[in-house]
Amino acid sequence: MKDADGTRQKLSYPDLPEPLLVGTYDNHTHLEIADGDQPMNYQDHLALANQVGILGAVQVGVTLESSRWSAEVAATEPRLLAAVAIHPNEAARYESMQALDVDIDGIADLASQERVRAIGETGLD
C-alpha cells in the first residue's frame, strides 16, 4: 500500500489496548488474511486477543476456499467457531450460475459441521 506521494506505507499493528474488564468474544474475524509488515498467523492473533480479554472469535469465510479453512481451523481450535459463506462481492465474480451453485452446495455441506455455527457475509451476521 502506498501513501499519496507514492512512498510505501508502513503497515504495522497498533499497540494493544487496555484489557477489557469482562472477557468477550469477537463475532466477526478474518484470521486467514495475513497482512502488514510482519504478518501473523491465526494463533498469534488469538494470543494477542487473549491478552486484552478476547476469549474467542467467529472466523468468517468469504469464499468456498476460505470457508473450508475456517471450518477446518474451528474444528481444531477451541477458541474459534466458524461462519461460512460466499460474500456477495465474490459471488459476482463467478463465470456462470452453475459454478456458483456448485460452491453454494459446498457451503451447505460445510454448514453441517459441528463447529460451523453461522452462514456469514450476508449482512445479517
N, C-alpha and C positions, 0 to 999 in steps of 0.2 A: 504494500500500500504506500502511496506517495502523498506528500504534502502538496499544497497548491503550487509551490515553487519547483516541484519535480523531484525534490530530495526524498529519500526513503524515510518513511515514518517509523519511529520506534514503536514496536508493538509489545509492550510488556504488561504484565498483570499488575493491578493496583495492590497496595498494601492491604492486608486483611483488616476488616473492621473489628470493632469490639465484639466479643461473643454475645450471642442472643441470651436473654435471661431465661428463656424456655426453649428447649430443643424443638426443632420443627423439621418439616420435610419440604424439599423443593419439588413443586408439582410439574415442572417442565424444563428438562435439560437436554442438551445435545452433546454428550460427552465423547462422541465419536469424532467430533471436529477438533483437530489438533492445529492450533494457530499460535500466533505470537512469535517473538524472537526465540523463545525456549518452549516449544510445545510440550504439554504434559499429557500423560496417559490418563485414563479414567480413574485409576487407583490413586494417582497423585491429586487429581481434582477432588476426589472424595475425602482424602486425608485432610486437605486444606479446609474443605467444607466442614468436616467434623470438628476442627479446631475452633470454629466460630458458632457451633451449635446446630449445624445442619446434620441431622441424623441419617438421612437417606434421601432418595430422589426418584422421580419417574423419568426414565430415559425414553425419549420420543424419537421414533424413526420417521423419516420423511420420504423414503423410497422403499421398495421391497428389500433391497440390499441392506440399507441402514436399519430397517425394521427387523430383519433377521439378526443383525448384530445386536440390536437392543434386546431381543428375546434371549439370545444366547448368553449375553452378559448378565441379564437379570436372573437367569436360571442358576448361575454360579455365584453371584454377588448378593449377599443377603441385604445389603443397604439399597438395592435397586429393585424397582418394578419397571415394567415396560409398557409403553403405548406404541402401537403400530399403525402405520398409515402410508398413504401416498399423498403428499402435500399437493394442494390444487395447482401450484405453480409447476410441480413436477408432472402432474397428470397432463398438462397442456403440451408436454414435450413428446408424448407417445406418437408414433407414426400411424397407429390405427387403433380403433376401439377394441379390436380383438386382442391386441398386445396389452392394452390397459386392462381388459377383463381378465387376462391370464394373471397379471400381477395382483389384481384385486382378489382373485381366488387365493393367491399366495398369502395375502394379508389375512384373509378369513381363516386360513389354516393356522397361521401364527396366533391369531386371536384366541384359539382354543387352548393355548399353553397356560400352565398354572400361574406363571409369574407375569403373564401379559394381562393387564387389568383394564386397558382402555384402547379405544380407537382414537387416535390423536390427529392433530393438524387439520381439524375440521372447522375451527373457530368456536367449537363448543368444549374443548378440553381444558 
